[in-house]
Protein backbone atom coordinates (compact mmCIF):
# COMPACT_ATOMS: atom_id res chain seq x y z
CA UNK A 1 0.00 0.00 0.00
CA UNK A 2 1.77 3.14 -1.24
CA UNK A 3 -0.68 5.83 -0.13
CA UNK A 4 -4.23 6.17 1.19
CA UNK A 5 -6.30 9.23 2.01
CA UNK A 6 -9.81 10.42 2.76
CA UNK A 7 -11.51 12.71 0.24
CA UNK A 8 -14.62 14.73 0.91
CA UNK A 9 -16.55 17.33 2.85
CA UNK A 10 -18.40 17.18 6.15
CA UNK A 11 -21.40 15.68 4.36
CA UNK A 12 -22.06 12.54 2.32
CA UNK A 13 -19.73 12.29 -0.69
CA UNK A 14 -19.12 9.69 -3.39
CA UNK A 15 -15.94 9.05 -5.39
CA UNK A 16 -16.90 7.28 -8.61
CA UNK A 17 -13.61 7.28 -10.53
CA UNK A 18 -9.86 7.64 -10.02
CA UNK A 19 -7.56 8.19 -12.98
CA UNK A 20 -3.90 9.30 -13.36
CA UNK A 21 -3.08 12.25 -15.61
CA UNK A 22 0.01 12.25 -17.91
CA UNK A 23 2.21 13.38 -14.98
CA UNK A 24 1.06 10.66 -12.60
CA UNK A 25 -1.20 12.94 -10.59
CA UNK A 26 -4.48 11.39 -9.47
CA UNK A 27 -7.79 12.83 -10.67
CA UNK A 28 -11.03 12.03 -8.84
CA UNK A 29 -14.58 12.42 -10.19
CA UNK A 30 -17.55 12.18 -7.87
CA UNK A 31 -20.64 13.67 -6.25
CA UNK A 32 -20.89 15.73 -3.09
CA UNK A 33 -23.68 16.66 -0.71
CA UNK A 34 -21.51 19.20 1.07
CA UNK A 35 -19.32 22.20 0.43
CA UNK A 36 -16.51 20.40 -1.34
CA UNK A 37 -13.56 22.77 -1.56
CA UNK A 38 -12.65 24.26 -4.91
CA UNK A 39 -9.73 26.50 -5.69
CA UNK A 40 -10.57 27.69 -9.17
CA UNK A 41 -13.74 28.92 -10.88
CA UNK A 42 -16.51 26.37 -11.17
CA UNK A 43 -16.47 24.96 -14.70
CA UNK A 44 -20.09 25.88 -15.09
CA UNK A 45 -23.02 26.26 -12.70
CA UNK A 46 -22.05 27.64 -9.30
CA UNK A 47 -20.68 26.57 -5.94
CA UNK A 48 -23.80 24.51 -5.24
CA UNK A 49 -23.03 22.17 -8.16
CA UNK A 50 -23.00 18.61 -6.87
CA UNK A 51 -20.38 17.00 -9.14
CA UNK A 52 -16.74 17.54 -8.18
CA UNK A 53 -13.41 17.05 -9.94
CA UNK A 54 -10.16 17.06 -7.96
CA UNK A 55 -6.48 16.52 -8.74
CA UNK A 56 -4.01 15.19 -6.16
CA UNK A 57 -0.24 14.84 -6.18
CA UNK A 58 1.02 11.32 -7.02
CA UNK A 59 1.70 10.65 -3.33
CA UNK A 60 -1.80 11.93 -2.38
CA UNK A 61 -0.29 14.51 0.01
CA UNK A 62 -1.45 17.65 -1.80
CA UNK A 63 -4.72 18.73 -3.34
CA UNK A 64 -3.48 20.52 -6.46
CA UNK A 65 -6.74 21.49 -8.14
CA UNK A 66 -10.44 21.28 -7.38
CA UNK A 67 -13.57 22.42 -9.19
CA UNK A 68 -17.30 21.78 -9.30
CA UNK A 69 -19.42 20.89 -12.32
CA UNK A 70 -23.16 21.14 -12.76
CA UNK A 71 -26.30 23.22 -12.95
CA UNK A 72 -27.86 25.71 -10.55
CA UNK A 73 -30.21 23.18 -8.96
CA UNK A 74 -28.24 22.31 -5.80
CA UNK A 75 -28.85 18.61 -6.53
CA UNK A 76 -27.20 15.79 -8.45
CA UNK A 77 -27.18 16.34 -12.20
CA UNK A 78 -25.67 13.06 -13.34
CA UNK A 79 -24.26 9.81 -12.06
CA UNK A 80 -20.77 9.38 -13.58
CA UNK A 81 -20.40 6.31 -15.80
CA UNK A 82 -17.01 6.80 -17.55
CA UNK A 83 -13.87 8.87 -16.93
CA UNK A 84 -10.45 9.22 -18.60
CA UNK A 85 -7.56 11.68 -19.04
CA UNK A 86 -5.71 11.32 -22.34
CA UNK A 87 -2.00 11.85 -23.07
CA UNK A 88 -2.63 15.55 -23.78
CA UNK A 89 -4.35 16.07 -20.44
CA UNK A 90 -7.86 16.37 -21.88
CA UNK A 91 -10.41 15.08 -19.36
CA UNK A 92 -13.42 13.11 -20.58
CA UNK A 93 -16.47 12.16 -18.58
CA UNK A 94 -19.88 10.66 -19.17
CA UNK A 95 -22.89 10.30 -16.91
CA UNK A 96 -26.63 9.88 -16.88
CA UNK A 97 -29.50 11.53 -15.07
CA UNK A 98 -33.24 11.23 -14.62
CA UNK A 99 -35.89 9.81 -12.34
CA UNK A 100 -34.04 6.48 -12.08
CA UNK A 101 -30.98 8.29 -10.75
CA UNK A 102 -30.45 8.32 -6.96
CA UNK A 103 -31.65 11.68 -5.69
CA UNK A 104 -33.82 12.27 -8.78
CA UNK A 105 -30.96 13.84 -10.69
CA UNK A 106 -31.60 15.46 -14.05
CA UNK A 107 -29.18 16.46 -16.78
CA UNK A 108 -31.35 19.41 -17.83
CA UNK A 109 -29.71 22.85 -17.93
CA UNK A 110 -26.15 21.58 -18.23
CA UNK A 111 -23.70 23.25 -20.60
CA UNK A 112 -23.63 22.00 -24.21
CA UNK A 113 -21.14 23.18 -26.82
CA UNK A 114 -22.20 24.87 -30.08
CA UNK A 115 -21.22 21.75 -32.05
CA UNK A 116 -23.08 19.33 -29.73
CA UNK A 117 -24.48 16.21 -31.33
CA UNK A 118 -27.66 16.75 -29.28
CA UNK A 119 -28.32 20.10 -27.63
CA UNK A 120 -31.69 19.35 -25.99
CA UNK A 121 -32.79 16.81 -23.41
CA UNK A 122 -35.81 15.55 -21.54
CA UNK A 123 -33.58 15.42 -18.45
CA UNK A 124 -33.29 11.62 -18.55
CA UNK A 125 -30.39 11.18 -20.96
CA UNK A 126 -26.65 10.76 -21.04
CA UNK A 127 -24.34 13.74 -20.73
CA UNK A 128 -20.83 13.72 -22.22
CA UNK A 129 -18.16 16.33 -21.54
CA UNK A 130 -14.52 17.01 -22.49
CA UNK A 131 -12.46 19.61 -20.56
CA UNK A 132 -9.10 21.11 -21.46
CA UNK A 133 -6.02 20.24 -19.40
CA UNK A 134 -6.58 23.20 -17.04
CA UNK A 135 -10.22 22.20 -16.36
CA UNK A 136 -11.22 25.79 -17.10
CA UNK A 137 -12.57 25.36 -20.63
CA UNK A 138 -15.18 22.87 -21.89
CA UNK A 139 -13.99 21.58 -25.26
CA UNK A 140 -17.12 19.63 -26.11
CA UNK A 141 -20.36 18.75 -24.38
CA UNK A 142 -23.48 17.01 -25.63
CA UNK A 143 -26.54 15.10 -24.59
CA UNK A 144 -27.38 11.67 -25.96
CA UNK A 145 -30.79 10.03 -25.70
CA UNK A 146 -34.38 10.03 -26.83
CA UNK A 147 -37.43 11.93 -25.65
CA UNK A 148 -39.07 9.67 -23.09
CA UNK A 149 -37.13 6.37 -22.84
CA UNK A 150 -35.20 7.17 -19.59
CA UNK A 151 -31.75 6.01 -20.74
CA UNK A 152 -29.46 4.85 -17.93
CA UNK A 153 -26.67 2.41 -17.09
CA UNK A 154 -26.68 -0.21 -14.35
CA UNK A 155 -23.04 -1.26 -14.25
CA UNK A 156 -19.50 -0.84 -15.53
CA UNK A 157 -20.34 -0.89 -19.22
CA UNK A 158 -18.85 2.46 -20.28
CA UNK A 159 -15.29 3.06 -21.46
CA UNK A 160 -13.20 5.83 -22.97
CA UNK A 161 -10.22 4.87 -25.11
CA UNK A 162 -6.99 6.94 -24.95
CA UNK A 163 -7.76 8.44 -28.37
CA UNK A 164 -11.01 10.01 -27.16
CA UNK A 165 -13.61 7.47 -28.24
CA UNK A 166 -16.31 6.45 -25.79
CA UNK A 167 -18.11 3.13 -26.04
CA UNK A 168 -21.17 2.60 -23.90
CA UNK A 169 -23.63 -0.24 -23.47
CA UNK A 170 -26.72 1.25 -21.86
CA UNK A 171 -30.34 0.58 -21.00
CA UNK A 172 -32.44 2.39 -23.60
CA UNK A 173 -35.94 2.39 -25.01
CA UNK A 174 -37.40 1.92 -21.52
CA UNK A 175 -41.17 1.71 -21.75
CA UNK A 176 -41.01 0.07 -25.17
CA UNK A 177 -39.83 3.16 -27.07
CA UNK A 178 -37.68 3.30 -30.22
CA UNK A 179 -36.70 6.94 -29.71
CA UNK A 180 -33.07 6.57 -28.65
CA UNK A 181 -30.96 7.23 -31.78
CA UNK A 182 -29.81 4.05 -33.57
CA UNK A 183 -27.99 4.41 -36.87
CA UNK A 184 -26.96 3.87 -39.63
CA UNK A 185 -29.65 1.64 -41.10
CA UNK A 186 -27.09 -1.16 -41.56
CA UNK A 187 -26.54 -1.72 -37.82
CA UNK A 188 -27.80 -4.93 -36.22
CA UNK A 189 -31.11 -3.36 -35.19
CA UNK A 190 -32.54 0.17 -35.21
CA UNK A 191 -35.62 -0.84 -33.21
CA UNK A 192 -36.26 -1.82 -29.62
CA UNK A 193 -37.88 -5.26 -29.79
CA UNK A 194 -38.56 -5.34 -26.07
CA UNK A 195 -41.70 -4.13 -24.34
CA UNK A 196 -39.48 -2.27 -21.88
CA UNK A 197 -35.73 -1.50 -21.68
CA UNK A 198 -33.30 -3.02 -24.15
CA UNK A 199 -29.53 -2.91 -24.62
CA UNK A 200 -28.19 -0.09 -26.80
CA UNK A 201 -24.53 0.29 -27.72
CA UNK A 202 -23.13 3.57 -28.95
CA UNK A 203 -19.73 5.04 -29.81
CA UNK A 204 -18.85 8.74 -30.01
CA UNK A 205 -15.51 10.06 -31.27
CA UNK A 206 -14.64 13.26 -29.45
CA UNK A 207 -11.55 14.36 -31.38
N, C-alpha and C positions, 0 to 999 in steps of 0.2 A: 504494500500500500504506500504510494508515493506521497499523496496529499489528499486531504478530505476537509470539507468546510460546509458550514450552513449557509444558505442563501435565502433571503426573504425579508419581510417586514414584520410588524407585530401582529399581523392578521394571518389569515389562511392563504398560503401561496402554493403554486404548483410549478415545478420545473418539468417541461415536456421533453426538451431536447438539449443535449450538449454536443458541441462540435468545435474542433480546433480550426483556427484561421491559419493562413500561410506562415505565420511566425510562431505557431505553436501555442498562441494564447487561446483560452477556452471561452467560447461564446455560449450563452444560455438563453433559451427562449421559453417563456412560460406565461402564466396568468397570476395576477395578484388581486387580493381583496383589500390590501392596505395601501399605505403610502410608500410604495417602493421607491427608493432613492433614484434620482436621475441627475446627471451632471451636464447634460447638454439639452438643447431644445427638443421637445417631444416631436417625433417624426411627423405626426399629424394627430389631430384631436387636441387634448389638453392633459393636464396632470391627473385627471381622473380616469384616463384610459387604462384599461385593465389587462392589456398584454404588455409584457416587459421584455427587453432585450439587454443583456449585460455581457461585458467582456472582462475576463479575469486574466491576470498574469499566468504563465505556464505553471508556476508553483502554487497558484491559488491564494497568494498572500495579498494581492492588490486588486481592487476593483478599478479597472482602467477606464471603463466607459459604461454608461447606463442610459437608456432612454425608454420611453413608453410609446406604444402604438395603439391607435384605436379611434373610436368616435367620441362624441360628447355625451354618451348615455350613462356613464358611471356604472357600466355593467360589462360582462364578457361580450365581445364581438365575435370571436371565433375560437374554436378549439384547434390548436396546432396539430397538423398531421404530417408535415414533412419540413425538413430544415437542412441547409447546407451552405457552406462558404467555399467559393471556388478559388482557384490559384491566383486570381486577381483581387481577391478580397470582397467580391460581390456576394451579398447575403441574400439567399432565397428562402422563402417560407410559403407554406400553404396551410390553409385551415378551413373549417366549415362552421356554419352557424345556423340557427333556426330553433324551432320549438323542441326538437329532439336533443338539443345541446344542453348540458347541465347549466342551470341558471337562466334558461330561456334566452341564450345569446342570439344575436341577429347580426348579419354582416351588412345590413343597410347602413348607408351614410358613411362608408369607408372611402378613402381616396382611391380613385381609378385614374390611370394615365390617359392622355388624349388618344393614344393608339391602342387602347384596351380592346381585347377581343370581344368582351361583353361589358358594357358600361352600366347596365341596370340590373337590379336584382329584386326578388320577392322577399329577400332577407334570409332565405333558407337554401343558400348555395355555397359553393366553394369560393374562397378568396385567395388569390395568388399575388405575391409581392416580391420584387427585387429591389434591394437598397445598395447604394454605392458603398465603397469601403469605409467611408467616414460615418455611415448611418445617418447622414443628414439629408440625403437626396433620394427620393424614390425614383428608380430607373424605369420601372414598369409595374403596373398593378391592374388586375382585371378580376371580374367575377366569372364563374363558370357554373351553369346550371339552367334548369328550365323553370317555367312559371307554374309552381304548384307541387312538383314531385318531392320536395324535402330531401334533397341530396345530402348524404352524410357518409361517414366512414366509421367502421366498428373496430378496426384493428390496425396493425402495422403494414398497411398495403400501399403506402405512398413513398416514393423515392425520387430524389434529385440525383442526376448524374453530374460529374465534375464539369461537363461542358454545358450545363444550364438547361438540361431537358428534364422535365418532371414526368413521371409515369405514375398514374394512380388507378387503383381498382376500388370502386366506390359503390355504395348502394344508391341506386337511381330509379326513377320511374315509380317511386313509392305511391301507392294508391292506384296502380294500374295505368299510369300515364306513359306517353311516348314523347314527352316534351323536352327531355334532356338531350342536347345536341348529339347526334350520332352520324358520322360522315367519314369518307365519301360513301356513295351508294354501293361500293364494292366491298365494304367491310362485312364481317360475318353476319351481323344483324343490325338493322337500323330501328328495330321495333322492340318494345318490351313485351315479351310473351308471357309475363307473369301477371297475375291479378293484383300483385302488390309490388314490393321492391324487387329489383333484379340487379345483377352485376353489370356495371359499365366500366370499361377501361378507357382512359384517355391519356394522350401525350401532348405536352405543349413545349415548344422550343422557345426559350426566352431570348436567346442571343439575336 
